[in-house]
Amino acid sequence: MDIYLSPKQLELRADVRAFLDAEYPPERILQMEKDEEYPDDFYRECAKRGWTALPVPTQHGGSGGSVLDLCVFVEEVGKTSISLSTLYITGTIFGSHALDICGSAEQAERYLPAIVSGEKRFALAMSEPGAGSDFAGMETRAERVDEGWRIDGVKGPISGAERAEVIITAARTASYPGRSRHKGISLFLVDNRGSEPTDGLSFHPLSYAAMRALMVNEVHYEGVVVPDSAMLGPVDQGWSNLARLMDPERLANAAQTIGVAQAAIDAGVAYATTREQYGQPISRYQAVSHPLAEAEAEVAAARLLVYAAAHKRDLEGPCPKEASMAKMLANNVAARATSAALQCAGARGYERDSHFMRRVLEVRGCELGGGTSQIQRNIIARFMGMG
Ligand SMILES: Cc1cc2nc3c(=O)[nH]c(=O)nc-3n(C[C@H](O)[C@H](O)[C@H](O)COP(=O)(O)OP(=O)(O)OC[C@H]3O[C@@H](n4cnc5c(N)ncnc54)[C@H](O)[C@@H]3O)c2cc1C
C-alpha cells in the first residue's frame, strides 16, 4: 500500500514514529489532553529535527517538501494525537503555503525562516461565530486608518490561536451584495505576542470534547491596528487566495484522520484478540472482526485517494475537487473505523479516559474543521456541473 511513497518518505515516516513512540506514549497523550497542556516541546522538537522546514521552500532555508511529504508526516503524527498533528498543520503548513501563494518577497523573508526555526507558529482565522460554512458572511471588518488598517470583529473557533505568533486573519475590506459577498475580503498577517503584543487582541478558550491540548480559541479584535505591510496578497482578493490554500489544508486534514483511523483499527484488533468472552477471544466472532476488517480496507482505499490527490497537487497545482473528495472520504471512513473500534472495546471504550473514545471525538473535530462533509459534497457536486 506504499506504492506512492519514496524511500525518503518511508524514512521520514519511520523517524516520526520512533520519536512519537519514545516521547508520546498513550498515557502522556491522555495526561496532555486532561491537563490541557499545550505541546510546546513537540513543536520545539519538530524544529530541532528539521520537520518545521518541510513545507518551506529551499530558498528560504526550508527543505521544500511536497504536499505528499506533508501528508505522510501528519498521517503518522495523527496516529498518536490529533492535537499534535493539527498544531503542526496550523503552525507550519498554513503559514508557509499562504506565504507561497500570495506573500510578498519581504513577507516571505520575514516569516519563512522563522517557521523553519520554530520561532513563528501560525493560525488561520477564517470562521466566525456567525459565519462557519458560509464564511463569506463574515462580519469582521478592516478599515483604512493613517497607520494602515484597523480590524474589529470576532473570529472562532480558531485552532492554536492563542499560542501562535502570527494569525492570518480574513476581514471584510469592501461590501458587495448577495452572491458577490465573497468579493471584498482581504487577508492580514496579525502578529501576536513577541516583544510587542498586538493591542486589542484577546483570546477566549473554547471548551471542546477533544483536542483540548491544542487550545481552540475565539479571537476578539478590538481596534487592532496593523501596518500596510501586514496585508497578505492584494486588497479584496482574499477569497481566491484562501480557496488556493484550502487544497493543502484539506489534504492534510484528510491524512491526519487516516492516521487516527489506522490507530483505532490497530488498537481494536489488539483488544479483540486478547479480550475473552464465552471462553474465547472476541476476535473469533465475525460480528466483531468483520467491521474492523471492512474498516481496514476502507482506510487503505481512502489513503490511496489522499496520496493520489496530494500527488496531483504537487505535479499539476490546484486540485479543489480531488482535495474535497479526499477529505470527505477520509473523514467518513475514519468516523466508521473509530466507531467500529470503540464498539469492539465495549464499556472500556466508553470510559472517560479511553483512547477509543478520544479517537471518535478527534475525527468528529476534523470533519468539522476545513469545511464539513456536506460542504465538501457541495463542492464536488459543483465540479460535476451540478449547482
Ligand atoms: C476543532 C475545530 C477546529 C477548528 N479550527 C478552525 C481554524 O483553525 N480556523 C477556522 O477558520 N475555523 C476553524 N474551525 C471552524 C470550522 O471551519 C467550522 O466549524 C466549519 O466550517 C462549520 O461551521 P459551523 O461550525 O459554524 O457550522 P454551520 O456552518 O453552522 O453548519 C451547521 C451544520 O449545517 C450544515 N450546513 C451548513 N450549510 C450547509 C449547506 N449549504 N449545505 C449543506 N449543509 C450545510 C453543516 O455541514 C453543519 O453540519 C474549527 C472547528 C473545529 C470544530
The ligand as an ORCA input file, in Angstrom:
! r2SCAN-3c Opt
* xyz 0 1
  C     -11.886     21.566     16.408
  C     -12.159     22.660     15.425
  C     -11.109     23.446     14.979
  C     -11.359     24.493     14.079
  N     -10.310     25.281     13.679
  C     -10.537     26.317     12.830
  C      -9.469     27.180     12.433
  O      -8.294     26.976     12.806
  N      -9.743     28.234     11.627
  C     -11.004     28.493     11.174
  O     -11.182     29.462     10.464
  N     -12.042     27.681     11.524
  C     -11.844     26.610     12.332
  N     -12.891     25.791     12.717
  C     -14.241     26.126     12.280
  C     -14.794     25.203     11.198
  O     -14.195     25.506      9.964
  C     -16.320     25.386     11.195
  O     -16.791     24.803     12.389
  C     -16.971     24.734      9.991
  O     -16.669     25.445      8.824
  C     -18.501     24.638     10.146
  O     -19.030     25.868     10.550
  P     -20.046     25.929     11.798
  O     -19.470     25.143     12.922
  O     -20.372     27.349     12.045
  O     -21.342     25.147     11.323
  P     -22.507     25.724     10.392
  O     -21.945     26.394      9.209
  O     -23.465     26.492     11.243
  O     -23.197     24.381      9.921
  C     -24.030     23.592     10.780
  C     -24.430     22.341     10.009
  O     -25.143     22.703      8.815
  C     -24.506     22.162      7.672
  N     -24.605     23.113      6.557
  C     -24.420     24.470      6.594
  N     -24.564     24.995      5.361
  C     -24.817     23.969      4.526
  C     -25.041     23.861      3.121
  N     -25.009     24.921      2.315
  N     -25.252     22.625      2.594
  C     -25.270     21.513      3.401
  N     -25.064     21.561      4.729
  C     -24.842     22.761      5.301
  C     -23.060     21.937      8.081
  O     -22.437     20.929      7.296
  C     -23.212     21.520      9.546
  O     -23.494     20.159      9.641
  C     -12.674     24.726     13.603
  C     -13.720     23.904     14.035
  C     -13.469     22.883     14.941
  C     -14.622     22.037     15.401
*
